[in-house]
Amino acid sequence: MTGTGSTSVAVIGGGIAGVSVAHHLLQVDPGLDVVLLEMEATLAHHTTGRSAALLLENLGTPSMRILSSASLDHLRHTPEDLVDAPLLAHRPVLHVGTVEQDEAVDRMLAEGIETATTPTIEIDIDEAMRLFPPLRRERVHRAIVEPDSADIDVGALHQSFVRGFRRAGGRIATSTRVDAATPDGDGWRLDTTDGPVGVDVVVNCAGAWGDVVATTAGVAPVGLQPFRRTAFMVDGPGLDTTGWAFAGDIDHQWYLRDDGPQMFCSLAEENPSEPCDPKPEELDVAMAIDRLNEATTLGIRSVNSAWVGLRTFAPDRSMVIGPDPDRPSFIWCVGQGGTGIQTSAGAGRLTAELAVGGSPAAVFAGLDLDEVRPGRFRSRQ
């Protein structure tokens, strides 16, 4: 595909991946005719709107870390006409372990030395208590901090891509579910709940529904697996929480952070799920409360609100980006797992560049494309 000024593209999915890809398509080639199709009445209804929204550069596979690095310029130096305030607010990430978790602490430190793009530092217990005072001191045997992390304003980040896309002439159609995609000459006919749509290229940014969309298009799935993650809000400790870290168990048994007068908490679980709009289960919330009360002095008794998000992974846990090897006019951008927010700018840009048949920009110089191409799964069949 090359930008001829008349090439039409349908991006399926209005979460963070879809709006970033749509925005970057018109940045790469302003002559494209791009429409974003979202099955819900509002954009970002599912996973995007339910994320912990943390910039943690050492998270995920090596390819995901490169995509995170490629996203930093947009996160830190967002064009002023796309945002009303900075997208990032500094917050260190604190990992704590009990005496039984020594090996896990050593493993995280070793991974940090080998692949970290930002520091991963072991600190003493006093410093850990300073960073997150509600911890039960007697349970903290060792602690690691990642000091350069930050909260991401996910709503503003999503809106920055929407603004850029609309200002470049892009169109958005909500309440428009794609029920089937049929090859039509060199392009596609999409049967949607709002009528048929004809386009030259389809970009699959459907998140947990990525394989479902591929199947409706007669494209082989890549083996995506959504996993549930429960989160909820509780009353805060009634203290000034300025400067407190995002704190979590070294083995990902729980995590939490302050959120205004409340505390944002999670079980940090990964339970397989079908693509759906999941609801919290009482047992999961109760388990999280037990773990948090064991690890902290917060004394949580009730929950103000709870929800579940789906984090969707490919079989090797790296993202799936680029043209399908069997149908090059079908482009993938799925499998973000837990990194979808912080990688969104880089993943959107790379997807757009590959969609128009271009070469990846210099910011992706360290990325082995074979680690993200959808064909890596096809060759195993």
TIMIKOL-182932 format. One record per residue: y, z, x negated of N, C-alpha, C in turn; residue in one letter. Coordinates in steps of 0.001 Angstrom, whole numbers, padded with zeros to 6 digits, always signed. Last residue first. Layout:
<atoms>
YZXYZXYZXa...
</atoms>
This chain:
<atoms>
-023123+012459-002276-023992+012205-001127-025049+011164-001441q-021416+012677-004324-022537+013631-004306-023526+013318-003204r-019329+010982-003932-020312+010593-004944-021523+011511-004959s-017730+012364-002112-018491+011207-001646-019583+010832-002628r-016333+014188-003593-017407+014663-002719-018293+013509-002269f-014497+012684-004937-015369+013566-005727-016510+014119-004890r-012825+011300-003245-014052+010647-003684-014979+011537-004470g-010451+012724-002923-011538+012918-001950-012856+012293-002379p-009067+014214-005896-009381+013016-005115-010531+013263-004137r-008794+016437-007513-008253+016504-006160-008627+015297-005300v-009897+015968-009955-010101+017300-009395-009571+017424-007974e-009048+013513-010741-010422+013598-010254-010721+014958-009640d-006565+013976-011833-006637+013537-010439-008046+013598-009874l-005642+016585-013650-006730+015608-013628-006932+015199-012171d-002366+017346-014586-003342+017327-013503-004367+016224-013695l-000264+017376-016324-001456+018135-016697-002567+018089-015676g+001729+015862-015017+001107+015356-016247-000181+016097-016613a+003302+016146-012815+001856+016292-012628+001073+015897-013881f+005840+015531-013569+005579+016935-013283+004090+017204-013068v+005964+012780-013678+005705+013507-014921+005364+014969-014682a+004265+011526-010713+005432+011834-011526+005042+012678-012734a+001566+009198-010335+002118+010539-010196+003280+010766-011157p+002264+005840-009348+001709+006765-010331+002327+008140-010124s+001670+004475-006008+002413+004721-007232+001672+005637-008183g+000718+003972-003502+000114+003264-004625+000836+003452-005934g+001619+005536-001530+002325+004257-001701+001803+003488-002912v-000037+007747-001824-000112+006956-000594+000555+005601-000751a+000740+008923-004195-000557+008241-004153-000670+007348-002922l+003208+009957-003342+003151+009005-004454+001837+008229-004459e+002422+011705-001289+003300+010568-000996+003224+009518-002095a+000886+013563-002727+000281+012782-001650+001104+011539-001356t+002873+014628-004413+001742+013902-004985+001073+013029-003928l+004568+015849-002498+005067+014784-003370+003929+013958-003943r+002864+017744-001342+003491+016706-000531+003980+015544-001360g+002239+019334-003550+001177+018602-002860+001748+017480-002004a+004801+020364-004179+004059+019546-005137+002983+018717-004471g+005428+021746-001796+006325+020708-002315+005589+019783-003279a+003205+023539-001454+003546+022516-000460+004430+021404-001019s+002213+025657-002823+001945+024333-003390+002538+023209-002552t+002897+027861-001280+003508+027735-002604+003250+026385-003260q+001386+027344+001084+002837+027485+001121+003426+027203-000255i-001360+027133+000334-000672+026037+001009+000839+026134+001008g-003211+028752-000847-002049+028366-001653-001142+027358-000952t-005669+029391+000224-004608+030393+000308-003342+030018-000424g-006451+026099+001137-006925+027466+000975-005795+028462+001143g-005936+023411+001353-005005+024222+000574-005476+025652+000353q-007258+021210+002543-007978+022125+001662-007086+023007+000818g-005471+018017+002410-006092+019151+003098-006699+020093+002057v-004640+015067+002724-003906+016191+002118-004343+017452+002858c-005691+011636+002466-006000+013053+002679-004939+013955+002040w-005278+008572+004159-004866+009441+003048-005147+010890+003420i-006417+005483+004706-006568+006826+005258-006357+007799+004098f-006439+003164+003363-005269+003383+004218-005372+004697+004997s-008914+003104+002049-007722+003474+001289-006464+003671+002120p-011829+004004+002791-010747+003487+003635-009426+003887+002985r-013372+004925+000691-013948+003905+001572-012910+003275+002495d-011795+006833-000599-012346+005712-001373-012924+004592-000513p-008680+007778+000795-010128+007833+000914-010732+006634+000174d-005923+008734-001297-006590+007771-000421-008097+007971-000381p-005131+012331-001587-005167+010931-001994-005912+010043-001026g-006609+015473-002061-005358+014711-001976-005613+013269-002406i-007740+018544-001534-008201+017168-001367-006966+016313-001092v-007812+021394-003787-007292+020607-002685-007875+019198-002674m-010732+023345-004614-009527+022612-004981-009076+021775-003789s-013123+024395-003697-011915+025213-003566-010665+024585-004178r-015328+022871-003427-015056+023372-004776-013760+024163-004851d-015284+022307-000600-016439+022971-001216-016175+023534-002617p-011968+023268+000591-012985+022265+000276-014129+022962-000451a-010803+025691+002971-011175+025310+001611-012110+024110+001613f-008281+027220+004858-009319+026190+004824-009536+025680+003409t-007631+029991+006658-007429+029452+005318-008590+028489+005065r-006177+030873+009650-007316+030194+009033-006896+029635+007683l-005077+034128+010771-004829+032785+010280-006101+032203+009697g-004490+036355+013414-005460+035813+012459-004999+034425+012054v-002674+039401+014209-002973+037984+014347-004002+037581+013302w-000892+042069+015812-001968+041574+014942-002194+040100+015219a+001394+044836+016032+001007+043467+016384-000050+043014+015396s+001217+047584+015576+002289+047053+016422+001981+045630+016897n-001371+049958+015586-000910+048651+015142+000141+048133+016111v-001926+053346+014432-001815+052309+015457-001194+051057+014869s-002236+054870+012153-002989+055228+013355-002972+054138+014412r-002083+055374+008689-001945+054414+009789-002824+054834+010966i-001267+056851+006340-001777+057489+007553-001635+056610+008786g-000304+056309+003797+000471+055856+004948-000004+056480+006265l-001332+056734+001307-000976+057922+002097-000226+057557+003369t-004167+054599+000485-002755+054977+000510-002556+056241+001351t-006901+054192+000626-006214+053803-000607-004775+054278-000676a-007657+055014+003144-008386+055553+001996-007617+055305+000701e-006021+053475+004691-005821+054925+004713-006569+055610+003580n-007118+050963+004150-005742+051253+003751-005469+052752+003742l-009686+051190+005263-009522+050923+003828-008127+051297+003349r-009038+051659+007973-009830+052628+007216-009630+052436+005714d-007675+049261+008582-006965+050545+008646-007709+051607+007850i-009762+047405+008323-008606+047336+007432-007852+048657+007415a-011409+048208+010424-011910+048269+009052-010756+048253+008057m-009738+047659+012611-010138+049041+012340-010646+049202+010910a-009604+044861+012422-008379+045655+012285-008728+047102+011938v-012318+044252+012873-011674+043868+011612-010404+044677+011374d-012703+045244+015472-013476+045795+014366-012834+045466+013023l-011019+043640+017062-010731+045070+016893-011458+045666+015695e-009941+040527+015859-011035+041317+016412-010795+042791+016081e-007393+038130+016706-007897+039269+015921-009016+039999+016647p-008224+034677+017286-007614+035925+017732-008182+037083+016907k-007552+031258+016292-008326+032497+016293-007508+033704+016759p-007815+028328+017385-006664+029225+017365-007225+030644+017428d-009957+026432+015145-009588+026998+016433-008266+027746+016279c-012729+025298+013409-011305+025061+013641-010927+025537+015041p-014954+028137+012965-014711+026769+013404-013199+026549+013467e-015244+030207+010051-014828+029971+011424-014852+028478+011713s-016250+032826+007792-016261+031433+008241-015926+031305+009723p-014051+035199+006507-015179+035010+007409-015148+033589+007945n-012652+036904+004241-012947+035486+004369-014214+035341+005203e-010005+039402+004334-011383+038930+004469-011449+037414+004461e-007766+041013+004161-008041+040076+003061-009455+039515+003121a-006696+042692+005985-008055+042999+005540-008466+042124+004360l-003244+043488+005599-004329+042541+005813-005643+043100+005307s+000136+044192+006732-001167+044597+006195-002216+043520+006458c+003456+045019+006459+002563+043890+006706+001241+044197+006006f+005248+047621+007913+004397+047220+006798+003502+046080+007264m+008737+047856+008961+007295+047847+009151+006570+047542+007839q+011398+047528+008467+010944+048893+008786+009443+048992+008995p+010728+044916+006227+011747+045641+006967+011266+047055+007239g+007844+045168+005167+008491+044057+005869+009548+044663+006781d+005866+045989+002312+006861+046344+003315+007466+045084+003902d+002394+044998+002126+003756+045038+001590+004692+045492+002699r-001086+044820+001220+000017+045159+002113+001341+045102+001367l-004661+044224+001329-003350+044143+000682-002279+044477+001708y-008167+044612+000561-006983+044854+001399-005747+044465+000609w-010050+043663-001138-010534+044383+000033-009408+044675+001026q-009893+042334-003647-009425+041701-002411-010062+042330-001170h-010420+043751-005892-011515+042946-005344-011172+042354-003983d-008073+045152-006268-008454+044181-007286-009575+043261-006807i-005927+045489-003429-007138+045896-004126-007583+044791-005084d-002331+045266-003675-003639+044880-003170-004766+045411-004026g+001123+045070-002850+000009+045798-003453-001308+045370-002832a+004211+044049-003740+003099+043624-002891+001864+044227-003546f+006428+046779-004595+005590+045623-004890+004752+045231-003670a+009783+047735-003818+008342+047976-003765+007584+046666-003990w+012486+047245-003688+011831+047148-004992+010344+047401-004979g+013071+049381-000994+013649+048387-001895+012940+048406-003250t+012359+051156+000942+011271+050452+000244+011791+049384-000709t+013236+054225+001956+013836+053028+001381+012773+052336+000532d+010973+055245+004611+011660+055425+003331+012360+054136+002936l+009197+055053+006679+010509+055641+006945+011305+055919+005697g+006834+053725+006285+006867+055154+005958+008207+055817+006246p+006408+051490+009165+006573+051816+007757+006685+053320+007540g+003950+050646+011591+005200+051320+011253+005239+051638+009765d+002311+047473+011025+002306+048883+011402+003674+049471+011063v+000877+044296+011723+002059+045082+011396+001883+046519+011871m-001775+042299+010280-001159+043077+011347+000041+043854+010805f-004401+039856+009869-003179+040521+009414-002568+041275+010588a-007399+038313+008788-006724+039177+009750-005499+039825+009120t-008625+035167+008367-007965+036261+007649-007105+037033+008638r-011435+032928+008404-010512+033836+009092-009863+034794+008095r-011716+029707+007012-012083+031118+006954-011001+031939+007645f-013018+026357+007260-011983+027349+007556-012553+028769+007467p-014146+024005+005103-014590+025220+005777-013405+026145+006014q-014863+020522+004700-013888+021613+004819-014480+022800+005566l-016249+018182+003935-016903+019489+003924-015951+020664+003976g-015155+015720+004238-015280+016212+002854-015905+017598+002787v-016431+013071+006412-015759+014350+006129-015971+014779+004685p-015853+009565+006485-016770+010656+006159-016004+011937+005864a-014207+008141+009243-014167+008435+007813-015070+009635+007536v-013714+007586+011881-014872+006957+011260-014909+007124+009760g-011760+009075+012975-011338+007809+012370-012503+007057+011737a-012999+011365+013728-012503+010513+014809-012065+009151+014282t-013425+012388+011149-014562+011919+011933-014107+011011+013073t-010816+013185+010427-011513+012134+009674-012651+011544+010490a-010366+015225+012285-009532+014026+012320-010224+012884+011588v-012302+017021+011346-012366+016532+012726-011564+015241+012844v-011416+017624+008812-012664+016864+008947-012831+016309+010356d-008999+019023+009565-009001+017842+008713-010251+016994+008831g-008496+021314+010948-009022+020195+011729-009142+018922+010877w-007243+022958+009174-008616+023303+009561-009288+022181+010341a-005090+020339+008351-005544+021685+008033-006993+021921+008388g-004180+017743+008707-004551+018507+009897-005151+019872+009601a-003124+015517+007488-002646+016838+007079-002995+017856+008155c-003786+012396+006738-004478+013503+007381-004016+014824+006781n-002066+009555+007400-002148+010653+006445-002666+011886+007177v-002596+006116+007824-002751+007447+008411-002831+008470+007277v-000836+003027+008023-001445+004071+007200-001495+005376+007980v+000171+001353+009980-000523+000771+008837-001342+001814+008070d-000227+001976+013524+000378+002207+012206-000440+001506+011133v+000283+002456+016945-000219+001556+015913+000518+001768+014608g-000720+004589+019464+000235+004426+018364-000407+003502+017335v-001061+005170+023008-001500+004583+021747-000360+004442+020739p-000199+008450+024465-000358+007009+024473-000757+006474+023107g-000190+011114+024104+001076+010527+024527+001017+009006+024522d-002587+011759+023068-002315+012259+024413-000991+011736+024950t-003621+008741+021336-003054+010080+021413-002844+010480+022863t-005277+006708+019312-005257+007072+020723-004811+008519+020821d-004101+004543+016922-004317+005952+017218-004226+006156+018722l-005186+001960+015010-004747+002275+016369-005109+003728+016623r-004225+000816+011768-004929+001751+012630-004318+001754+014026w-004590-002090+009642-004012-000793+009967-004888+000013+010901g-005539-004575+009352-005297-003830+008116-004772-002430+008380d-007284-004327+012319-006840-005246+011277-006710-004499+009960g-007637-001253+012929-007061-002354+013693-006472-003353+012705d-009810+001514+013213-009258+000443+012367-008817-000739+013217p-008819+004196+015262-009687+003030+015141-009055+002002+014215t-008986+007460+016116-008285+006523+015231-009243+005379+014939a-008511+009800+018769-009326+008793+018088-008421+007929+017218a-006736+011777+019459-008113+011901+019918-009050+010902+019244d-004098+013571+018397-004803+012333+018081-006277+012512+018453v-001636+014985+020491-002924+015141+019820-003561+013770+019592r+001345+015961+020815+000741+014634+020663-000526+014767+019822t+003272+017934+020848+002361+017802+022000+001677+016442+021993s+005834+016071+019027+005000+017245+019299+004199+017016+020574t+006813+013825+016781+006286+013847+018144+005376+015055+018298a+009525+012822+014821+008535+013875+015069+008133+013832+016534i+010608+010483+012339+010463+010861+013739+009349+011890+013893r+013076+009981+009718+011727+010238+010207+011730+010710+011648g+015551+009659+008535+015159+008734+009594+013764+008926+010128g+016400+011555+006832+016023+010274+006225+015537+009265+007261a+016691+013705+008473+017911+013081+007958+017631+011740+007306r+014004+014388+008871+014804+013863+009981+016054+013144+009475r+013289+015264+006259+012573+014175+006922+013423+013553+008024f+015012+017421+005784+015025+016258+004908+014388+015045+005553g+014222+019131+007892+015591+018624+007795+015648+017356+006941r+011543+019608+007198+011867+018984+008482+013269+018376+008440v+011850+020901+004745+011175+019603+004787+011490+018865+006091f+013157+023190+005641+013803+022342+004630+013174+020956+004601s+011360+024401+007359+012519+023738+007942+013226+022846+006927q+009586+025490+005490+009115+024475+006432+010294+023684+006987h+011405+027318+004349+010781+026275+003528+010292+025137+004422l+011996+028971+006505+013072+028180+005913+012517+027065+005043a+009447+030082+006935+010124+029357+007992+011217+028454+007451g+008921+031359+004495+008102+030215+004904+008762+029403+006018v+010349+032527+001942+010774+032418+003340+010102+031174+003914d+008228+034213-000229+008745+032910+000170+009152+032978+001643i+008494+036725-002736+008285+036375-001333+008887+034999-001089d+007179+036314-006074+008279+036380-005112+007775+036159-003702a+006454+037225-009550+006138+036702-008223+007314+036902-007269s+006552+038252-012091+007433+037126-011777+007188+036530-010397d+004688+040267-012695+006087+040630-012426+006980+039492-011952p+001823+041401-011788+002340+040053-012054+003814+040103-011688e-000028+044134-013043+001122+043629-012319+001430+042199-012753v-002791+046286-012625-002259+045057-013216-001062+044626-012392i-004411+049381-013296-003500+048569-012494-002986+047396-013313a-006989+051876-012829-006278+050884-013640-005428+050020-012713r-007345+053915-010935-007889+054065-012288-007194+053113-013260h-006298+055458-008213-005850+054379-009101-006345+054662-010517v-006972+057670-006786-007850+056502-006657-007468+055368-007617r-005014+059520-007148-006348+059853-007643-007319+058668-007568e-002796+058445-005820-002846+058449-007275-004254+058670-007805r-002633+056326-003293-003252+057613-003619-003531+057627-005123r+000531+054705-002784-000832+054693-003316-001342+056121-003510l+003220+054758-001999+002208+055306-001086+000773+055274-001622p+004797+053528-004163+004622+054979-004062+003555+055471-003097p+004577+051084-006134+004128+051245-004749+003791+052711-004510f+005872+051369-008567+005954+050079-007886+005507+050165-006434l+005206+053961-009267+006620+053622-009081+006761+052326-008291r+002476+053719-009563+002992+054571-008499+004473+054297-008237m+002426+052068-011839+001849+051596-010586+002382+052410-009408a+003551+053786-013705+004286+052588-013342+003748+052014-012030e+001493+055707-013831+002850+056099-013434+003656+054889-012975d-000657+054233-014814-000689+054704-013427+000690+055119-012948i+000421+051350-016755-000168+052674-016572-000015+053122-015109d-000644+047851-016605+000358+048914-016657-000324+050263-016449i-001310+044636-017813-001856+045925-017399-000789+046993-017600e-000013+041568-016603+000150+042696-017522-000545+043933-016969i+000494+038285-016784-000378+039218-016080-000532+040410-017006t+003221+035924-016677+002511+037078-017249+001601+037795-016262p+002355+032537-015654+003302+033638-015748+002526+034873-016223t+000204+030975-015832+001473+030309-016083+002609+031323-016142t-003038+031689-017106-001811+032126-016448-000620+031255-016828a-005510+031207-018252-004923+030176-017393-003563+030528-016805t-006255+033246-020074-006752+031871-020229-005930+030852-019462e-005061+035600-019210-004818+035135-020576-005178+033667-020722i-006100+035774-016625-004667+035654-016828-004325+035136-018205g-008776+036149-017080-008345+034918-016414-006857+034693-016615e-008608+038715-018202-009097+037594-019013-008677+036264-018405a-007683+040194-015998-006870+040116-017215-007293+038931-018082l-009851+039878-014276-008544+039341-013899-007633+039225-015109m-011864+041202-015766-012004+039787-015422-010648+039167-015054r-010940+043829-015843-011089+043070-017100-011165+041571-016827d-011117+044392-013094-009823+044433-013784-009882+043623-015068v-013872+044194-012718-012979+043295-011990-011598+043256-012628a-014795+046273-014307-015148+044892-014648-014234+043896-013951e-013751+048554-012951-013340+048217-014317-013602+046753-014656d-014262+049714-010514-013816+048325-010534-013313+047876-011910q-014759+052394-010434-015916+051501-010264-015543+050029-010411e-012277+053479-010519-013080+053571-011732-014295+052644-011640v-010245+051049-008715-010840+052363-008911-011679+052348-010189t-007253+049106-009130-008698+049244-009122-009134+050680-009325g-004626+046976-007931-005117+048280-008364-006631+048341-008234v-001998+044791-008528-003433+044865-008239-003938+046201-008772h+001113+043786-007382+000377+044865-008035-001079+044836-007572l+003720+041589-007865+002417+041757-007215+001595+042745-008034v+007300+041860-007309+006100+041891-008159+004843+042079-007327p+009567+039728-005879+008703+040858-005548+007496+040836-006478r+012565+038000-005153+011654+038557-006160+010871+039743-005611h+012597+035545-002816+013110+036892-003062+012114+037586-003984a+013415+032136-002090+012622+033136-002796+013364+034469-002904l+015187+030416-000865+013841+030512-000311+013036+031658-000905l+018637+031161-000117+017534+030964-001068+016176+031187-000418p+019912+029564+002905+019846+030702+001983+018693+030445+001009a+019753+027259+004294+020939+028081+004534+021010+029272+003589d+018746+023964+003153+018518+025392+003407+019845+026100+003645v+019532+021385+002663+018237+021578+003328+017966+023035+003680l+021803+021206+001193+021873+020690+002561+020568+020875+003329d+021088+022133-001322+021841+023019-000436+021904+022519+000998e+017776+021701-002517+019068+021082-002186+019801+021879-001107p+016397+024470-004241+016362+023639-003045+017732+022998-002814t+015363+025691-006591+016615+024917-006610+016645+023955-005431h+012964+026987-006075+014035+027710-006783+015380+027009-006716r+011384+025176-004648+011473+026566-004221+012680+027275-004822l+011650+022808-006100+012094+022845-004696+012266+024283-004225h+010577+023687-008538+011948+023194-008488+012476+023229-007055d+007910+024424-007971+008899+025442-008299+010331+024946-008181l+005883+022662-007603+006660+023030-006415+007849+023925-006748s+004485+022433-009901+005234+021248-009475+006110+021534-008266a+003175+024879-009866+004239+024657-010853+005117+023476-010451s+001328+024277-007827+002309+025347-007645+003481+025166-008602s-000135+022292-009083+000627+021940-007893+001659+023015-007565l-001295+023880-011056-000393+022792-011453+000465+022371-010264i-002863+025489-009452-001792+026104-010251-000797+025053-010726r-004685+023690-008434-003741+024326-007524-002581+024955-008284m-006110+023103-010756-005313+022046-010130-004300+022630-009155s-007359+025628-011278-006371+025045-012210-005519+023949-011580p-007337+027472-008094-007981+026690-009151-006929+026131-010106t-005504+030581-007398-006218+029344-007107-006806+028664-008327g-002537+031942-008812-003504+031916-007722-004182+030561-007624l-000434+032334-010493-001771+032421-011076-002873+032366-010020n+001898+032338-009008+001567+031137-009761+000161+031155-010346e+002683+033149-006056+001832+033775-007061+001243+032655-007899l+004738+033680-003522+004637+032824-004691+003891+033587-005769l+003638+034182-000202+003905+034767-001515+003791+033696-002591l+002936+034307+002680+004084+033611+002089+004520+034232+000768a+001084+035096+004481+001759+036161+003740+002924+035615+002928a+001251+033078+007483+000960+033281+006063+001689+034487+005502s+001523+031950+009942+000799+033230+009861+000493+033615+008418r+002529+029414+010149+003322+030496+010719+002686+031861+010598g+000429+027931+009022+001721+028036+008347+002532+029211+008853t-001730+028015+010915-001778+028767+009662-000415+028963+009020t-000010+027092+013759-001251+027727+013302-001058+028450+011968h+002444+025925+014251+001916+026882+015222+000748+027679+014662h+004141+024047+013040+003737+025255+012297+003167+026335+013220a+005965+022907+015955+005440+022726+014607+005037+024076+014029l+004906+023092+019387+005830+023436+018305+005159+023177+016967t+002862+022205+020936+004221+021993+021435+005275+022305+020385a+000329+020536+018886+000898+021664+019608+002328+021347+020059e-000201+018214+017436-000870+018398+018724-000284+019551+019536m+002082+016025+015953+001619+017408+016025+001033+017669+017402e+002945+013470+013788+002281+013775+015054+001711+015191+015008l+005642+011780+012459+004819+012982+012317+004272+013347+013683l+006191+008562+011207+006188+009429+012371+005225+010582+012103v+008072+006316+009265+007159+007460+009270+007324+008267+010552v+008496+003503+007660+008645+003959+009049+007618+005064+009251d+010135+003164+004459+008957+003376+005301+009348+003805+006709l+012348+003085+002854+012144+001990+003792+010943+002148+004698g+012361+005109+000984+013184+005283+002189+012982+004192+003228p+009885+006314-000762+010238+004981-000261+011016+005129+001046d+010110+008997-001586+009497+008009-002474+009884+006587-002063v+011275+010151+000641+011940+010293-000654+011417+009236-001620q+009461+009616+002580+010756+008947+002688+011620+009168+001452l+007366+011222+001621+007155+009781+001818+008485+009046+001868l+008461+013785+001752+008347+013129+000446+008043+011634+000563h+008336+014330+004536+009615+014348+003805+009520+013547+002513h+005538+014177+004929+006449+013290+005655+007795+013193+004937a+004643+016272+003251+004228+014889+002994+005198+013919+003665v+005892+018440+004581+006209+018134+003177+005833+016700+002834s+004739+018373+007094+006182+018137+006991+006586+017835+005558v+001987+018816+006399+002431+017616+007080+003910+017343+006916g+001978+021362+005152+001520+020175+004433+002078+018914+005071a+002932+023102+007147+003699+022942+005911+003274+021702+005141i+002135+021287+010207+002257+022481+009385+003006+022174+008101g+001671+019117+011854+003052+019547+011640+003193+020879+010944g-000364+016299+011748-000278+017730+011453+001134+018144+011107g-000508+013196+010399-001124+014017+011443-001102+015471+011009i+001714+010639+010007+001267+011875+009381+000752+012777+010492v+001643+007227+009938+001525+008377+010833+000972+009554+010043a+003704+004599+008876+002813+005688+008481+002828+006755+009565v+004351+001156+008277+004418+002304+009176+003343+003315+008803s+006358-001006+006412+005095-000278+006460+005258+000968+007317t+008678-002310+005987+008144-002379+007344+006816-001650+007470s+009327-002030+003366+010399-001848+004326+009907-001896+005748g+007275-002046+001672+007853-003353+001987+009043-003234+002923t+005713-000229-000619+006825-000094+000297+007499-001439+000527g+002200-000802-000561+003477-000819-001253+004587-000766-000225t-001189+000000-000837+000000+000000+000000+001241+000000-000874m
</atoms>
